[in-house]
Amino acid sequence: MARSGQSKRTEKLQLMLNLEELQMIEDWRFANRMPTRSAAVRELMRRGLTQEVERASKGNGISVHKFGIDPDGRRARNGRSETAVG
């Protein structure tokens, strides 16, 4: 069930990992108390994309908020932020 303010997830992304990559994700997931592997992967992707957008935008006036990312660890939607969990 989608949370209030979140869009329903309708797109599927399938990826192949080797055992070492999978173990790293699983270790991170449990260390960070993520409820599912999918939630952990989404959060890791969000964090990585946030860093990339911040790095690319330094000095050229681009705001990470333009990309729906709040650098404080929340997803910006419609001018407000929501906690970025699962």
C-alpha positions as CSV (number, residue, x, y, z in Angstrom):
1,M,0.0,0.0,0.0
2,A,1.3,3.4,-1.0
3,R,1.9,5.9,1.8
4,S,0.2,9.3,1.8
5,G,2.0,11.6,-0.5
6,Q,4.0,8.9,-2.3
7,S,3.2,7.8,-5.8
8,K,2.4,4.1,-6.4
9,R,5.4,2.1,-7.6
10,T,4.5,0.8,-11.0
11,E,7.9,0.3,-12.6
12,K,10.1,-2.7,-12.1
13,L,13.8,-2.7,-12.3
14,Q,15.6,-6.0,-12.5
15,L,19.4,-6.3,-12.0
16,M,21.9,-9.0,-11.6
17,L,24.5,-9.0,-8.8
18,N,27.4,-11.2,-7.9
19,L,27.4,-12.7,-4.4
20,E,29.8,-10.0,-3.0
21,E,27.6,-7.2,-4.2
22,L,24.5,-8.9,-2.8
23,Q,26.2,-9.5,0.5
24,M,27.3,-5.8,0.7
25,I,23.7,-4.7,0.2
26,E,22.4,-7.2,2.7
27,D,24.9,-6.1,5.3
28,W,24.0,-2.5,4.7
29,R,20.3,-3.3,4.9
30,F,20.5,-5.0,8.3
31,A,22.9,-2.4,9.7
32,N,20.5,0.3,8.7
33,R,17.3,-1.6,9.7
34,M,15.8,-1.4,6.2
35,P,12.6,-3.5,6.0
36,T,13.2,-5.1,2.6
37,R,16.0,-5.5,0.1
38,S,14.1,-3.3,-2.3
39,A,13.9,-0.5,0.3
40,A,17.6,-0.8,0.9
41,V,18.4,-0.6,-2.9
42,R,16.1,2.4,-3.3
43,E,17.7,4.2,-0.4
44,L,21.2,3.5,-1.7
45,M,20.3,4.7,-5.1
46,R,18.7,7.8,-3.7
47,R,21.8,8.6,-1.7
48,G,24.1,8.0,-4.6
49,L,22.0,10.1,-6.9
50,T,21.9,12.9,-4.3
51,Q,25.7,13.0,-4.2
52,E,26.0,13.0,-7.9
53,V,23.5,15.9,-8.3
54,E,25.1,17.9,-5.5
55,R,28.6,17.4,-7.1
56,A,27.3,18.3,-10.6
57,S,25.5,21.4,-9.3
58,K,28.3,23.0,-7.3
59,G,29.1,26.4,-8.6
60,N,26.5,26.5,-11.4
61,G,23.4,27.4,-9.5
62,I,21.5,24.2,-10.0
63,S,19.4,23.2,-7.0
64,V,19.2,19.5,-6.0
65,H,15.5,20.3,-5.2
66,K,15.0,20.7,-9.0
67,F,15.6,16.9,-9.2
68,G,13.2,16.1,-6.3
69,I,16.1,15.6,-3.8
70,D,16.5,17.2,-0.5
71,P,20.1,17.0,0.7
72,D,18.9,16.4,4.3
73,G,17.9,12.8,3.4
74,R,14.4,13.4,2.4
75,R,12.6,13.4,-0.9
76,A,11.2,16.7,-2.0
77,R,7.7,16.5,-3.4
78,N,5.5,19.5,-4.3
79,G,7.6,21.9,-2.2
80,R,7.7,19.8,0.9
81,S,9.9,17.0,2.2
82,E,9.0,13.5,3.2
83,T,11.1,10.9,5.0
84,A,12.8,8.6,2.5
85,V,12.1,5.2,3.8
86,G,10.9,2.1,2.1
